[in-house]
Amino acid sequence: MTSFGPVTGNVIGDVQFKDGSVSFSQAVGGANTPGKIYYVDRNISVSGDGKSWGKAFKTFQEAITQVNSDYTNTVAPSNGRNRWIFVGEGWYAETPSTLTANDVTIVGVAPGSHDSVVIYGVPVAGTFSGVAGGPTLQLTCSNCTIMNMGFYCSDVLYAAVQDGGAAADTHLSAVANSYNNKFINCSFVRDTADGELGGIDVASNEGPIIENCRFSTSCKTFGVRIRTNGVTNPVGVQIKDCKFVGTETGIIKSAGSDCVVEHCLFIDDTTDRADTITTPVTSEGNQLILIDNYWEFSDANAITGAGDHLNINNNTLAKT
C-alpha cells in the first residue's frame, strides 16, 4: 500500500488517502489527485449518497448523474471538476447514460482480468434483455478517462460507447462535441454474437486515445469507427495495444486525420463462439499511420479504402 503524496513516473495501484480510505489511483508524471470520489456497488442493499463504499450508489447511472450535476455548479465551477467514479465488481444492467462533465475519471476496481465490471446497456434497468435505444455510454465531454471497464449495448443500431456524435444520429438533435478522452484497459465484452453495432464509435472533435482495449464478436460491424460529427472530423485519434477478435472490421476510418494505429492484433475468434474478421482496417480521408500491427492478411488485403495510409513494419500471421 502506498501513502498518498507526490508520485513520479507511471503508477497504478492502491492509494491511502488522508481520511484512511483506500482507493485506486493513477498517476502519470505526478500525483493525479481526485477532487471528489463517488462509489458504485451493485451489491449494496439500498443506494446511498455515493460518498463511500458503505453508502455507495447502487447504479452507474446515479454516479453519472451526480458528476454531471456537480459540473453545472456555476457559483464555483472548479468545485465540479476532477471527479472520480469507482465501480465495484459485477455486471450492471443500465439504461443509456450520457457523461457531460469534463475532467472525470471512471475506474472499474474489481480484481481479475476478464470482464470484472461491465455496464450492460438495456431499455429497463436491472433486466439483461431488450433493445437499449442508444449507446450504453455517450461522451459529450472533454479530458475524461475510463479505465478497467467493460461495456455492452443490447442494440444492433448503436455502439457500446459513443465519443461525441452527429446531429444526424437518430438519438440526437444536435452535434455532441467531445475532446481528448481516453479509454484504457477496457473490454467490449463477448455477449450475444453481433449484438451491438460496435465497440467505440468516435465522432469527436479531437482524440480519443484508445489503449489496451479488447473488442469481441459482439461487435457486429466494427471494433472502432472514426467518423465526422457533421461539422468537424476527428483529429489525433490514437489506437494502441488493442485486440480485435472476430469483429467484421477491426477499425473503420471514414473521416479524420493524424490517426495512428500501433501494435494491435486482428484475429479470428476460434473458440466455441467462432467468428471471423473480414478486414482489419478500412480507411478514407487523410493520414492513417499503421505501425507494428499483426493480422491474418497480407498488407494489400488488410487495409482497404481510398484514404492515404502509411504502413510501417506491419506483420502477417501465418495460418497453419
Number of C-alpha atoms within 10 A of each C-alpha: 8 11 13 15 14 11 16 11 10 11 15 11 11 16 18 16 14 10 6 9 10 15 13 14 21 20 16 12 12 14 17 15 16 15 14 15 19 23 25 29 24 19 14 15 11 12 17 17 17 22 15 16 18 15 18 26 27 23 24 22 20 20 25 21 15 18 25 21 13 18 21 16 13 10 7 11 11 13 15 22 21 21 24 25 25 26 29 24 20 17 17 25 25 24 24 23 19 20 20 23 25 23 19 29 21 21 23 24 20 16 12 9 8 11 22 18 24 25 27 27 34 26 21 15 17 15 14 16 15 12 17 23 19 28 32 27 26 23 26 21 23 25 17 24 19 20 21 24 25 25 25 31 37 29 24 20 19 27 34 32 26 24 32 24 27 21 14 12 15 11 13 12 11 13 19 22 21 27 22 19 25 19 21 19 18 24 26 29 24 20 17 15 16 22 22 28 23 35 33 27 24 28 30 33 26 23 24 28 17 22 21 18 24 21 25 27 30 30 35 23 24 30 33 26 23 26 23 19 25 15 10 17 20 25 20 19 24 17 23 20 18 24 21 28 27 29 31 25 25 31 26 24 24 18 22 25 21 14 23 18 22 20 18 25 21 28 23 19 17 11 7 6 12 12 20 16 22 18 22 30 23 19 21 20 17 17 19 22 17 21 18 15 21 21 21 20 20 13 15 7 13 19 20 16 14 12 17 13 19 11 15 12 11 16 18 13 13 9 6 3
